[in-house]
Amino acid sequence: MGTVILGTGSCLPERVVTNHDLAEIVETNDEWIRTRTGIKTRRIAAAGEETYRLAARAAEQALAMAGVAAADLDLIVVGTITSHMLMPSTACFVQKEIGATKAFAFDLNAACPGFLYGLDVADQYVRADPSRKILVIGAETLSTRTNWEDRNTCVLFGDGAGAAVVGGGPQGRGMVGSVLCSDGRLWSLLHMHAPVSNNADLEEPDHPGVHIIMEGREVFKYAVKAMETSISDLLHREGVSLDEIDLFIPHQANIRILNKLVERIGIPLEKVFINVEKYGNTSAASIPIALDEANRGGRLKPGNKLLICSFGGGFTWGASLINW
Ligand SMILES: CC(C)(COP(=O)(O)OP(=O)(O)OC[C@H]1O[C@@H](n2cnc3c(N)ncnc32)[C@H](O)[C@@H]1OP(=O)(O)O)[C@@H](O)C(=O)NCCC(=O)NCCS
């Protein structure tokens, strides 16, 4: 049996924030943001659009497409770095929202590749028991963890959620495999502090606040190289050539990283799914939102070879190959 994606869903906050809107709060302009990042708009959450709520709406769509009842789910995995609370997990909130009473639920912190890591976890559970039904979600409200006075970062990110229902399917279909990597030595280049400690002994001097801190240029270099290596390792291991790939969905971080990666691996642009101009970088939600748009937009046909890859804080990165 294979581990197949039975349904996809996504949910974006209503509010659209343009580059011109951002130019009113920091020293920036539409032209700079568009040429450096390709981003034109992003969605920013309002009251009632907490991470778990976006995640639950995306999940309901995925379940409806899959024809799976929430009560029949065995596991819910949510990739997120912007959970509504530190405890319980976003996954437990989603469980409550959708009524997945039988499932166990946990969050997974792998930054932007959170959905990829989650898909791999689901793949292992389904391989062990193909009757299992698993909900994998990537959901973020990065607006809650953005320093809105830092023009280097606040123009890059957005909020949203995407989901996939995963279960057993015919042999030869579904997940082929993944290459997942981390390098904690490089943590400082892209990180977010925890809330201030209540234990005076463990207090950090000069706590900068709970928001994303990034060395943009260094991240750019590592991201391109790391994603390129994981893709070539994966394709080599699985004996698949790049020409055989029908659709490539990279992490939607910014258009310059995407263009550089596409140029380095040498895949035609028409096979690459790009929506970064609409949503910015939504971290763990980026791949499943794009996957859902590609799926509902008819870009994926049964038997297609789908390649996905991502990179984020940790550093964490990886690539997955799926026979759709
Ligand atoms: C962030 C990024 C777009 C910045 O582009 P860059 O070409 O590297 O720009 P630099 O950081 O060198 O900054 C160039 C200048 O633009 C300025 N600048 C930065 N943000 C700006 C903004 N929003 N508007 C206007 N100017 C800005 C800088 O202050 C700097 O000015 P200075 O030369 O006077 O110091 C780029 O480094 C990048 O894409 N990095 C990867 C980020 C990412 O995707 N991270 C998430 C990965 S999961």
The ligand as an SDF file (V2000), in Angstrom:
LIG
                    3D

 48 50  0  0  0  0  0  0  0  0999 V2000
   15.6300   39.9930    3.3240 C   0  0  0  0  0  0  0  0  0  0  0  0
   16.1370   40.2430    1.9140 C   0  0  0  0  0  0  0  0  0  0  0  0
   14.9520   40.4220    0.9690 C   0  0  0  0  0  0  0  0  0  0  0  0
   16.9390   41.5140    1.9200 C   0  0  0  0  0  0  0  0  0  0  0  0
   17.4870   41.7480    0.6290 O   0  0  0  0  0  0  0  0  0  0  0  0
   19.0240   42.1270    0.4710 P   0  0  0  0  0  0  0  0  0  0  0  0
   19.2640   42.3970   -0.9580 O   0  0  0  0  0  0  0  0  0  0  0  0
   19.8250   41.0340    1.1130 O   0  0  0  0  0  0  0  0  0  0  0  0
   19.0950   43.4610    1.2600 O   0  0  0  0  0  0  0  0  0  0  0  0
   20.0540   43.8700    2.4580 P   0  0  0  0  0  0  0  0  0  0  0  0
   19.6580   43.1070    3.7030 O   0  0  0  0  0  0  0  0  0  0  0  0
   21.4520   43.7510    2.0100 O   0  0  0  0  0  0  0  0  0  0  0  0
   19.6570   45.3520    2.6460 O   0  0  0  0  0  0  0  0  0  0  0  0
   19.9010   46.2760    1.6290 C   0  0  0  0  0  0  0  0  0  0  0  0
   19.3910   47.6300    2.0970 C   0  0  0  0  0  0  0  0  0  0  0  0
   17.9460   47.6190    2.0600 O   0  0  0  0  0  0  0  0  0  0  0  0
   17.4630   48.0600    3.3090 C   0  0  0  0  0  0  0  0  0  0  0  0
   16.1750   47.4280    3.5730 N   0  0  0  0  0  0  0  0  0  0  0  0
   15.9340   46.2960    4.2360 C   0  0  0  0  0  0  0  0  0  0  0  0
   14.6090   46.0700    4.2840 N   0  0  0  0  0  0  0  0  0  0  0  0
   14.0260   47.0820    3.6060 C   0  0  0  0  0  0  0  0  0  0  0  0
   12.6970   47.3950    3.2760 C   0  0  0  0  0  0  0  0  0  0  0  0
   11.6650   46.6270    3.6810 N   0  0  0  0  0  0  0  0  0  0  0  0
   12.4500   48.4900    2.5570 N   0  0  0  0  0  0  0  0  0  0  0  0
   13.4450   49.2930    2.1570 C   0  0  0  0  0  0  0  0  0  0  0  0
   14.7380   49.0430    2.4320 N   0  0  0  0  0  0  0  0  0  0  0  0
   15.0190   47.9480    3.1390 C   0  0  0  0  0  0  0  0  0  0  0  0
   18.5090   47.6560    4.3140 C   0  0  0  0  0  0  0  0  0  0  0  0
   18.4060   48.4380    5.4800 O   0  0  0  0  0  0  0  0  0  0  0  0
   19.7750   47.9400    3.5480 C   0  0  0  0  0  0  0  0  0  0  0  0
   20.0410   49.3220    3.6100 O   0  0  0  0  0  0  0  0  0  0  0  0
   21.5470   49.8670    3.8060 P   0  0  0  0  0  0  0  0  0  0  0  0
   22.2910   49.3470    2.6080 O   0  0  0  0  0  0  0  0  0  0  0  0
   21.3500   51.3200    3.8600 O   0  0  0  0  0  0  0  0  0  0  0  0
   21.9990   49.2280    5.0880 O   0  0  0  0  0  0  0  0  0  0  0  0
   17.0380   39.0560    1.4360 C   0  0  0  0  0  0  0  0  0  0  0  0
   18.2200   39.0320    2.1810 O   0  0  0  0  0  0  0  0  0  0  0  0
   16.3430   37.7500    1.5390 C   0  0  0  0  0  0  0  0  0  0  0  0
   15.4700   37.4430    0.7590 O   0  0  0  0  0  0  0  0  0  0  0  0
   16.7570   36.8930    2.4970 N   0  0  0  0  0  0  0  0  0  0  0  0
   16.0950   35.6430    2.7670 C   0  0  0  0  0  0  0  0  0  0  0  0
   14.9480   35.9210    3.7020 C   0  0  0  0  0  0  0  0  0  0  0  0
   13.9980   34.7970    3.8430 C   0  0  0  0  0  0  0  0  0  0  0  0
   13.3270   34.4500    2.8980 O   0  0  0  0  0  0  0  0  0  0  0  0
   13.9050   34.2260    5.0440 N   0  0  0  0  0  0  0  0  0  0  0  0
   13.0180   33.2010    5.3880 C   0  0  0  0  0  0  0  0  0  0  0  0
   13.5210   31.8990    4.9110 C   0  0  0  0  0  0  0  0  0  0  0  0
   12.4450   30.6540    5.4660 S   0  0  0  0  0  0  0  0  0  0  0  0
  1  2  1  0
  2  3  1  0
  2  4  1  0
  2 36  1  0
  4  5  1  0
  5  6  1  0
  6  7  2  0
  6  8  1  0
  6  9  1  0
  9 10  1  0
 10 11  2  0
 10 12  1  0
 10 13  1  0
 13 14  1  0
 14 15  1  0
 15 16  1  0
 15 30  1  0
 16 17  1  0
 17 18  1  0
 17 28  1  0
 18 19  1  0
 18 27  1  0
 19 20  2  0
 20 21  1  0
 21 22  1  0
 21 27  2  0
 22 23  1  0
 22 24  2  0
 24 25  1  0
 25 26  2  0
 26 27  1  0
 28 29  1  0
 28 30  1  0
 30 31  1  0
 31 32  1  0
 32 33  2  0
 32 34  1  0
 32 35  1  0
 36 37  1  0
 36 38  1  0
 38 39  2  0
 38 40  1  0
 40 41  1  0
 41 42  1  0
 42 43  1  0
 43 44  2  0
 43 45  1  0
 45 46  1  0
 46 47  1  0
 47 48  1  0
M  END
$$$$
